[in-house]
Amino acid sequence: MIRFILLQNRQGKTRLAKYYVPLEDSEKHKVEYEVHRLVVNRDAKFTNFVEFRTHKVIYRRYAGLFFSLCVDITDNELAYLECIHLFVEILDHFFSNVCELDLVFNFHKVYLILDEFILAGELQETSKRAIIERMGELEKLE
């Protein structure tokens, strides 16, 4: 199960945070700070999986953004790494070459894409085409 998803830039500014487990606001800020310190200082020659408390953080860096997922210790790391890549591909297709500012100014659409993709901490849809078609339908309604 996915505990939370964070999109952070290199400076540690959180651009998107979605929690699937209840946490206090102070704990959320602490987690965001700890995860950023954990992934930003990690050498590129190491794997993109790191233990975090009693869970695992799977992360990937795209340009200046770190996409981080916190999952159960027994979950498949490679499946979630592929999940991150699929999410980035969908964002890239939807925003036509996505950048950090797209995430900032269109955060509601990013959350919508995420909700189409992941539901209650579990992968809901893995088809890029299906998600993009659904987003197209939602865009027509606006």
C-alpha positions as CSV (number, residue, x, y, z in Angstrom):
1,M,0.0,0.0,0.0
2,I,1.2,3.5,-0.8
3,R,1.4,5.6,2.4
4,F,2.1,8.9,0.7
5,I,3.3,10.5,-2.5
6,L,5.6,13.6,-2.6
7,L,6.8,15.7,-5.4
8,Q,9.6,18.0,-4.2
9,N,12.1,20.2,-6.0
10,R,15.8,20.2,-5.2
11,Q,15.4,23.0,-2.6
12,G,12.9,20.9,-0.6
13,K,9.8,22.8,-1.6
14,T,6.9,20.3,-1.8
15,R,4.9,20.8,-5.0
16,L,2.4,17.9,-4.4
17,A,1.7,15.8,-1.4
18,K,-1.0,13.2,-1.2
19,Y,-1.3,11.1,2.0
20,Y,-3.3,7.9,2.1
21,V,-2.8,7.4,5.9
22,P,-3.9,9.9,8.5
23,L,-1.1,12.1,9.8
24,E,-1.1,15.3,11.8
25,D,0.0,18.5,10.0
26,S,3.2,18.7,12.1
27,E,4.0,15.1,11.3
28,K,3.4,15.7,7.6
29,H,5.9,18.6,7.6
30,K,8.4,16.4,9.5
31,V,8.0,13.6,7.0
32,E,8.4,15.9,4.0
33,Y,11.6,17.3,5.5
34,E,13.0,13.9,6.3
35,V,12.2,12.4,2.9
36,H,13.7,15.3,1.1
37,R,16.9,15.0,3.1
38,L,17.0,11.3,2.5
39,V,16.6,11.4,-1.3
40,V,18.4,14.7,-2.3
41,N,21.7,13.8,-0.6
42,R,21.7,10.2,-1.9
43,D,24.4,9.4,-4.4
44,A,23.2,8.5,-8.0
45,K,25.1,5.3,-8.0
46,F,22.9,3.9,-5.3
47,T,19.4,2.3,-5.9
48,N,16.3,4.4,-5.8
49,F,14.9,2.5,-2.8
50,V,15.7,3.5,0.7
51,E,14.3,2.3,4.1
52,F,12.3,5.0,5.9
53,R,11.2,4.3,9.4
54,T,9.2,1.0,9.1
55,H,8.5,1.6,5.4
56,K,10.3,2.0,2.1
57,V,10.7,5.2,0.0
58,I,10.9,4.7,-3.7
59,Y,12.0,7.8,-5.6
60,R,13.0,9.0,-9.0
61,R,14.4,12.3,-10.1
62,Y,13.1,14.0,-13.2
63,A,14.9,17.2,-14.1
64,G,14.6,19.3,-10.8
65,L,11.8,17.3,-9.2
66,F,11.9,14.3,-7.0
67,F,8.9,11.9,-7.2
68,S,8.8,9.9,-4.0
69,L,6.4,7.1,-2.9
70,C,6.4,5.7,0.6
71,V,5.2,2.1,0.5
72,D,5.0,-1.0,2.8
73,I,8.3,-2.7,3.4
74,T,7.1,-5.9,1.6
75,D,5.9,-4.2,-1.6
76,N,7.6,-4.6,-5.0
77,E,10.0,-1.7,-5.5
78,L,10.2,-2.1,-9.3
79,A,6.5,-2.0,-9.7
80,Y,6.3,1.3,-7.9
81,L,9.3,2.7,-9.8
82,E,7.4,1.9,-13.0
83,C,4.4,3.5,-11.4
84,I,6.4,6.8,-10.9
85,H,7.5,6.6,-14.5
86,L,4.0,6.1,-15.8
87,F,2.8,9.1,-13.7
88,V,5.5,11.3,-15.3
89,E,4.6,10.0,-18.8
90,I,0.9,10.9,-18.2
91,L,1.8,14.3,-16.9
92,D,4.1,14.9,-19.8
93,H,1.4,13.9,-22.3
94,F,-1.3,15.9,-20.5
95,F,0.7,19.1,-20.1
96,S,2.8,18.7,-23.3
97,N,6.3,18.6,-21.9
98,V,5.5,19.1,-18.2
99,C,7.6,21.4,-16.0
100,E,7.5,22.4,-12.3
101,L,5.3,25.5,-13.0
102,D,2.7,23.3,-14.6
103,L,2.4,21.4,-11.4
104,V,2.2,24.7,-9.4
105,F,-0.4,26.5,-11.5
106,N,-2.5,23.4,-12.4
107,F,-2.3,21.5,-9.1
108,H,-6.0,20.6,-9.2
109,K,-5.5,18.8,-12.5
110,V,-2.4,17.0,-11.2
111,Y,-4.5,15.7,-8.2
112,L,-7.2,14.7,-10.6
113,I,-4.7,12.7,-12.7
114,L,-3.4,11.1,-9.5
115,D,-6.9,10.2,-8.3
116,E,-7.5,8.5,-11.7
117,F,-4.3,6.6,-11.3
118,I,-4.2,5.7,-7.5
119,L,-7.2,5.1,-5.3
120,A,-6.9,4.8,-1.5
121,G,-3.2,4.0,-1.7
122,E,-3.5,1.2,-4.3
123,L,-2.8,1.3,-8.0
124,Q,-6.2,1.6,-9.7
125,E,-5.3,2.0,-13.4
126,T,-2.1,1.1,-15.2
127,S,-3.1,1.9,-18.7
128,K,-1.8,5.3,-19.9
129,R,-4.3,5.3,-22.7
130,A,-7.3,4.8,-20.4
131,I,-6.2,7.5,-18.0
132,I,-5.5,10.0,-20.8
133,E,-8.9,9.2,-22.4
134,R,-10.6,9.7,-19.0
135,M,-8.8,13.0,-18.5
136,G,-10.0,14.1,-22.0
137,E,-13.6,13.3,-21.0
138,L,-13.2,15.4,-17.8
139,E,-11.7,18.3,-19.7
140,K,-14.7,18.3,-22.0
141,L,-17.0,18.8,-19.0
142,E,-15.2,21.9,-17.9
